[in-house]
Amino acid sequence: QVQLVESGGGLVQPGGSLRLSCAASGSIFSINIMGWYRQAPGKQRELVARFTSGGTTNYADSVKGRFTISRDNAKNTIYLQMNSLKSEDTAVYYCNAVPLAVYSWGQGTQVTVSS
């Protein structure tokens, strides 16, 4: 059983920053093959940032240059640093495996970008 606990969301003004955390526990294979997803109201869940099997990172075009994914293997935790936030970044953010989200979804963390 794998548990994913996301945190760090909140209300932020456009142009602001947030840092999200995802703590993974249980029979997780490796946080090295995980990523961040988000789901905006009325839209499908999308993958926005991930680690690749080659050890690099990959980002959706919409967040490239603004978001940075990182990890702490000792803590089994991945992070998402989000800068220059825009209203269109408003969504519930989740972490899960990539390329397929094979673990049960956590509760997510709400990010609202609004003035």
C-alpha positions in Angstrom: 0.0 0.0 0.0 1.4 3.4 -1.0 0.4 6.6 0.6 0.9 10.0 -1.1 0.5 13.1 1.0 0.6 16.4 -0.8 1.0 19.8 1.0 2.0 23.3 0.6 -0.8 24.8 -1.5 -2.6 27.9 -0.8 -3.8 31.3 -2.1 -1.2 33.4 -3.8 -1.3 36.5 -6.0 -0.3 36.4 -9.6 3.5 36.5 -9.9 3.9 34.8 -6.5 5.6 31.5 -5.5 4.7 28.4 -3.7 6.6 25.2 -2.9 4.6 22.0 -2.9 5.7 18.8 -1.1 4.7 15.2 -1.7 5.6 12.6 1.0 5.5 9.0 -0.2 5.3 6.0 2.1 4.6 2.4 1.8 5.6 0.0 -1.0 6.7 2.7 -3.3 9.1 1.6 -6.0 11.1 4.8 -6.3 10.4 8.5 -6.1 12.8 8.8 -9.0 10.0 7.9 -11.3 7.3 10.2 -10.0 5.9 13.5 -11.1 3.4 16.2 -10.4 0.0 16.4 -11.9 -2.8 19.0 -11.6 -6.5 19.2 -12.3 -8.2 22.5 -12.8 -12.0 22.8 -12.5 -13.8 21.3 -15.4 -10.5 20.0 -16.9 -8.8 16.6 -17.1 -5.8 15.9 -14.9 -2.5 16.7 -16.6 1.1 15.9 -15.9 3.1 19.1 -15.4 6.5 18.0 -14.2 8.3 14.7 -13.9 11.6 12.9 -13.5 12.7 10.9 -16.4 14.2 7.5 -16.4 17.5 9.1 -17.5 17.6 11.1 -14.4 16.6 14.4 -15.9 13.4 16.4 -15.6 10.6 17.2 -18.0 8.0 19.9 -17.9 4.7 20.7 -19.7 5.1 23.7 -22.0 2.7 25.7 -19.9 5.0 25.6 -16.8 8.4 25.4 -18.4 10.8 27.9 -17.0 8.5 28.6 -14.0 8.2 25.3 -12.2 11.0 23.1 -10.9 10.7 19.6 -9.6 13.1 18.2 -7.1 13.4 15.3 -4.6 14.9 14.2 -1.4 15.4 10.5 -1.6 16.3 10.2 2.1 12.9 11.6 3.0 11.0 9.9 0.1 9.7 13.3 -0.8 9.4 15.2 -4.0 8.9 18.9 -4.3 7.5 21.4 -6.9 8.8 24.9 -6.7 6.3 27.2 -8.5 7.4 30.7 -9.5 5.7 33.4 -11.5 2.4 31.9 -10.9 -0.5 32.7 -13.2 -4.3 32.4 -12.7 -4.3 29.5 -15.1 -2.1 27.5 -12.6 -5.1 27.4 -10.3 -5.8 23.7 -9.7 -5.5 20.8 -7.3 -2.0 19.4 -7.5 -1.2 15.8 -7.0 1.9 13.6 -7.1 2.0 10.1 -8.5 4.1 7.7 -10.6 5.0 8.4 -14.2 4.4 7.7 -17.0 1.4 5.9 -15.5 -0.2 7.0 -12.3 -0.3 3.6 -10.8 -0.6 4.6 -7.1 -3.9 5.6 -5.4 -4.3 9.3 -5.6 -3.7 11.4 -2.5 -6.0 14.2 -1.4 -4.0 16.7 -3.4 -3.2 20.3 -2.4 -5.2 23.2 -3.7 -3.3 26.1 -5.4 -5.3 29.2 -6.1 -3.8 32.1 -7.9 -5.9 35.2 -7.6 -5.6 38.9 -6.8 
